[in-house]
Amino acid sequence: MVNNNIFEYATRNKLRFQSARGAITAEDLWDVPLRSRPGDDFNLNEIAKAANGALKEASEESFVEQARTPAHTRLEVTLEVVKHVIAAKLDDEETAKRRADNKAKKDKLLAVLERKQDEKFEKLDIRDLQRQIAALDE
């Protein structure tokens, strides 16, 4: 099932996701943290584990029978939705980290640039400084 279709399936079929705080909707998943404090099981990893466990429990291994029931589809989509939200949130985390790193580097470069510009003014002799000051007053 394509990612766009899993969310349509989830909303049309009113999928609920089991969490430490009870059943939640697909849109609620976006508000659940990836990780939580020790002792708090309200996070996407635990929800994914519960969905995966339910799928494994419903899928009794058979090498002959390969019939898929609507219940299997429902459980598979439940797991896929959670995995998609986790992947999107991990991507968001990585993007935010990269932006923060780039901002820190840019701030350092700007500070060095400012020092270099100050050094340039320090090297000017008195007459050049006076000329530039006078030019700014005009």
Buried (B, 14 or more C-beta within 10 A) or exposed (E): EEEEEBBEBBEEBEBBBBBEEEEBEBEBBEEBEEEBEEEEBBBBBBBBBBBBEBBEEEBEEEEEEEEEEEEEEBBBBBBBBBBBBBEEBEEEEEEEEEEEEEEEEEEEEEEEEEEEEEEEEEEEEEEEEEEEEEEEEE
